[in-house]
Amino acid sequence: MNPIYRDIENVDRITVGTVGEVGNRTFLLQVQTTSETITLKLEKQQVSALSQYIGQLLQDLDRPGHLPEDLDLTEPLEPDWIIGTIGIHYDTENDRVLLLIEELTDEDQVGSALRVLCTREQAGALAILGTELVSSGRPPCPICGYPLDPRGHNCPRTNGNSPPTR
């Protein structure tokens, strides 16, 4: 079932961050307007893919202006829902980056969804911060891409045989 999108056109701030220690972090995406803060949970791989895609998108556009610097997470840190998919599009008419964010749900459920328009500057700062967060954690497994655990790693690509370690 297709979700019904809620439009957020006037974003004051969009950021990513983590709660917890490396190896046990929860990744959060926050969208702030003058009247509310929406906190969403996502996976490290989603942060990485989002950051890479935004970076590639912005390379093809005019250089953005001054990037926002105040990107720390704020309360509430409890996620409203978990992100399932994220789509990205550049709106040339409004010179905005459009994020289409859908909640992770079972196939027969209708989840929440956001359509967030942010500036190129906000998107650029989000991509840089996301890249820094991902690289500050555990290194990825060279076979499957999932984070390596110092105690061992059950790599899905090896079916549990000879799991790689750091």
Secondary structure, 3 states (H helix, E strand, C coil): CCCCCEEECCCCEEEEEEECCCCCCEEEEEEECCCCEEEEEECHHHHHHHHHHHHHHHHCCCCCCCCCCCCCCCCCCCCCEEEEEEEEEEECCCCEEEEEEEECCCCCCCCCEEEEEECHHHHHHHHHHHHHHHHCCCCECCCCCCECCCCCCCCHHHCCCCCCCC
